[in-house]
Amino acid sequence: MNMIVSRAWGMQAEDGADCPLTFPPVAITMETGSKNTRTGGGIPMKFFIDTANVEEIRKANDMGVICGVTTNPSPIAKEGKDYVETLKEIASIVDGPISGEVKATTTDAEGMIAEGREIAKIHPNMVVKIPMTVEGLKSNKGAGI
């Protein structure tokens, strides 16, 4: 089988979560297609595609195997696209959580809060990721993003 993504991340599925598919916990090496499935049951997982390539996202979504998208400013810049416009395009394709990360160049809590709020406005499904720095932790205190 031809794999279209370099990585996929699994996340524990919540009760009643709306997701095209859930799978038993499995680690997949996408480059080779090899997989390591845990035996003895386990918690169903949701799969999120980790890329900024909109065509890869579209293909994975059309196959019905992803629940959402995780990306950040670096891979979007490598694609040569505008960050906000790319997040909007992804949101028009995927009906699930989409991560939008505050840029690493934003170093103060107030700036992170402002940028996070702008990301959250893009689409109701946006999940704002904040850097795990002292200022990032400060920004989470009561920010309501």
C-alpha positions, -999 to 999 in steps of 0.1 A, spaced: 0 0 0 12 35 -8 14 57 23 6 93 18 18 107 52 50 105 71 34 102 105 1 97 122 -6 101 159 -30 81 179 -50 96 208 -74 80 232 -109 81 219 -134 97 244 -168 81 250 -192 94 225 -165 110 204 -175 116 168 -147 101 146 -148 83 113 -128 53 127 -113 43 160 -86 16 161 -70 -5 188 -36 10 199 -11 5 172 22 20 162 26 24 125 58 32 107 43 50 77 75 49 56 76 11 56 40 2 65 51 -20 93 30 -20 124 33 -32 160 -2 -39 175 -6 -44 212 -23 -75 222 -48 -80 250 -73 -53 240 -66 -17 249 -82 17 245 -95 26 210 -74 54 193 -82 83 171 -57 91 143 -46 126 134 -25 134 104 6 154 111 14 175 81 8 208 64 4 194 29 -32 201 21 -34 174 -6 -22 147 18 -48 159 43 -75 158 16 -65 123 6 -64 110 42 -97 126 49 -113 112 18 -102 77 29 -120 83 62 -91 73 84 -83 106 102 -101 124 130 -82 156 128 -50 174 119 -20 185 139 4 209 123 24 240 132 40 271 115 72 254 104 57 228 80 33 253 67 62 277 59 80 248 42 50 243 20 54 280 10 19 290 22 4 316 45 -2 302 80 -37 315 86 -49 308 51 -36 272 53 -54 266 86 -86 279 71 -82 256 41 -75 226 64 -107 235 84 -127 235 52 -116 199 46 -115 182 80 -145 181 103 -125 174 135 -99 190 157 -72 210 140 -42 222 159 -29 257 154 3 266 172 14 299 186 46 308 167 79 302 185 88 338 178 61 349 202 79 349 235 57 368 260 25 356 276 4 385 264 15 380 228 7 343 231 -28 350 244 -35 375 216 -21 351 189 -40 321 204 -72 340 204 -67 349 167 -60 312 159 -92 301 178 -113 325 157 -104 307 125 -128 278 131 -147 263 160 -126 231 157 -93 249 162 -72 236 191 -46 262 202 -11 249 211 11 270 234 48 265 239 57 248 272 79 277 284 75 299 315 57 325 294 36 298 277 25 284 311 17 320 323 -5 325 292 -26 295 301 -36 309 334 -72 321 329 -66 330 292 -98 313 281 -86 305 246 
